[in-house]
Amino acid sequence: MRGECYVVISSTLNPLKDWETSLRDSMGVTLNFKAAYFLALSIGEIAKPDVGYKGALARINKFKAVMIKDKLGSHCVSIINVKKY
């Protein structure tokens, strides 16, 4: 089945866990953007995103990728629109 999905990648890895587990915990894949946006906020522990849902949706539609940063800290998460094969 072809289509699109969204890959969510956090910029932070937990140094207390082994590399594989930390990498697995900092990534996710969803089939729709709304789920990807809220997953990004959860994975990145972002309380105050610098871009809202509608702004992020506009960017993902135009550029196929968006970076969401936390206004209160240094957390950062990327959402990438990729083709699914």
C-alpha positions in Angstrom: 0.0 0.0 0.0 1.3 3.4 -1.0 0.6 6.6 0.8 2.1 8.9 3.2 3.1 8.8 6.9 4.7 11.1 9.4 8.0 10.4 11.1 8.5 12.2 14.5 12.1 12.6 15.7 13.1 14.1 19.0 16.4 16.0 19.2 17.2 14.6 22.7 18.4 11.1 23.6 18.4 9.8 27.1 22.1 9.1 28.1 21.0 6.9 31.0 19.6 4.3 28.6 21.5 2.2 26.0 21.7 3.8 22.5 19.1 1.5 20.8 16.4 2.0 23.5 17.0 5.7 23.7 16.7 6.0 19.9 13.5 3.9 19.8 12.0 6.1 22.6 12.7 9.3 20.8 11.0 8.4 17.5 7.5 7.5 16.2 5.5 7.1 13.1 1.8 8.0 12.5 -0.6 7.9 9.6 -2.1 11.4 10.0 -0.6 14.8 10.9 -2.8 15.5 13.9 -1.5 12.4 15.6 2.0 13.3 14.6 1.7 16.8 16.1 0.5 15.6 19.5 3.0 12.7 19.5 5.8 15.3 18.9 4.6 17.4 21.8 4.6 14.2 24.0 7.9 12.7 22.8 9.7 16.1 23.1 8.0 17.0 26.4 7.0 20.3 24.9 4.7 22.4 27.0 4.7 25.6 25.1 5.3 25.0 21.4 6.6 27.8 19.2 4.2 26.9 16.4 0.6 25.8 16.9 -1.2 23.0 15.1 -2.5 25.1 12.2 0.9 26.7 11.6 2.6 23.4 11.7 0.1 21.9 9.3 0.7 24.8 6.8 4.5 24.2 7.0 4.2 20.4 6.6 1.9 20.9 3.5 4.4 23.3 1.9 7.8 22.0 2.9 7.0 18.4 3.9 8.8 18.9 7.2 8.4 21.1 10.3 10.5 21.7 13.5 8.7 22.4 16.7 10.6 24.0 19.6 9.6 24.6 23.2 9.4 28.3 24.1 10.3 27.4 27.7 13.3 25.1 27.1 15.7 23.6 24.7 13.5 20.7 23.5 13.1 20.3 19.8 11.1 17.8 17.7 10.9 17.4 13.9 8.0 16.0 11.9 8.8 14.7 8.4 6.2 13.7 5.8 7.5 10.6 4.0 6.1 8.2 1.4 5.0 4.8 2.6 5.8 1.8 0.4 
